[in-house]
Amino acid sequence: MTEKELQFLVEDISQRYFEEAFLHRALFNRRLRTTGGRYLLKSHNIEINKKYYEAFGLEELIGIVKHELCHYHLHLKKMGYQHRDDDFKKLLKKVGAPRYCSSLPIDKTKKRKKIINYQCQSCHQLYQRRRKMDLQKYVCGKCRGRLMIKEIKEN
């Protein structure tokens, strides 16, 4: 789906379910990670996470668009547009929009995090860290002894 097709879809859904025109831009934003979409208060544009369309298809995308249009129309009418507001909850129910979108499947190709285990040479206290520490600068918090790398594991 292209951004032109997304724009047409959003305008169509706005007219069909809300009986009002969508006068701003709808676009895909690949940088969105944990949300299906977002409504921008200052520009009134709607950004959609394309990963949800690729993972779940058109039905999920339509649900996300309806949800964001609820924010859009309520905000322009100066009504309660936030998730906690009654106006928002009522409009979601009226148009059949989901309150939350589905969770994206976990991407197995993502870089795996490594865990570095450090051990004190004096008291043998263990420390787990995700970032490398400067062993010349940091010492054991228990006895102030010198630290050494015990092992590096891929998580």
N, C-alpha and C positions, 0 to 999 in steps of 0.2 A: 504494500500500500504506500502510495506517495503522499506527500504533504498536501497536495491539491485534493486528493481523494479524501484525506482526513478532514480537511476544511469543509468539503461538501457534506461529509457524513455528520459533522458537528452541527452545521447549519440546518440540515434535514432533521436531525433529532431534536434540536431546539424548537423548530417550527412545529413538528409533529407532537411532541410530548408537553412542551411548555407554552405553545401557541404564541411564542415571541421570537423575534429575530436574534441571531447571534451576530453581532456587528464587529467582532474583533478577530484575532488570529488564533488558529489552532495549529500546533506544530508538534513534531516528535522531538524529544530530548533524550538522547542516549545516555546522558550523565546521571539520570535519575536511577537510583539503586533500589530503594526500599518501598517505593510507592508507585502506584499505577499511573498517577497523573497529579497535576497541581494547577490551581487557579491562582494567577498572579494579581494581587490586589491593585497594584499601581497601573499596570498596563492593560489589565482585564483580559489578557491572553490566557489560553489554556495550553499547558504542556502535557504530553502523553508519553508514557514509557513504552517504546516500541517492543521491548522484550516481552511484555504481557501479550501483545497481539501475536507475536511469533510463537509464544508458548501455548496460549489458550485459544486463540482464534478471535473471530469477529464478535461472538456473543459477549465475551469478557470485555472487549474493547468498548462495545456499546454500553455496558454497565458502568465502566469507568467514565465514559463521556457524560452519561446521565448524571453521575455523582458530581463531576466537576461543573456541569451546567447548573446544578442546584446551587452550588457556591456562587456561581456567576450571576444568576438572575436575582437571588436573594440579596447579594451585595449591592447590585445596581438599584434595587428597590429600597435600600437602607433597612433591610430586615435582618433577623438573626441568621447569619450565613455560616457560623462556626458549627463544628460537629456536635457541640453540647447544646445548641439552641433548639427549642421546640419547633420553630419555623422550619429549620433545616430538616429535622427528623420527619415532620409531617410531609414536606415536599418530596423527600426520598421515598416515602411510602406511597404517595400519590402517583409518582411516575415509575415506580418499580425499580429504583436504583439501589445498588448494594451499599451498605454502610462502609464496608471494607472490601478490598479486592483480595483475590486468592493469593496465596504465597507462591513465589516463583520456585521452580525446582532448583535444587542445589547444583551448581555448575562444577562438575568433576574436573574440568580443565583448569580451574583457578589454581594459582600458585599456592602450594601448601606452606603453612607457617612452620618455621623451625623453632625449636625450644632448646635453649642452651642451659645446661646444668653446670652450676659452679659449686665448688666445695672449698670450705676453709681448710687450710693446711694444718691449723692448730687444733681446733675443736671439732672439725669434720661436719660443721653445719652445712646443709644443702640449700641452694638458692636456684630457683627456676626463673629464667628471663627470656623474653622474645627478642630483645635487642642485645647486641654485644656490649660488654662493659669494658672500660679501660682498667686493666688489672693493676696498673701502676698508680691509679688514682683512688680506686675504691678498695675498702677493706671489709672484713667480716663485721657485721653489726652486733654480734654477740661478744666476741673477744678481741676484736680489732686485729685479727691475724690476717695473713696474706691469702688471697683467693687464687684458685686455679680452675681451669675448665675441666670438668669431669667428662662430659659427653655432649654431643650435639645430635638431637633427634628431629626428624621430620614429623610434623604432626598432621 
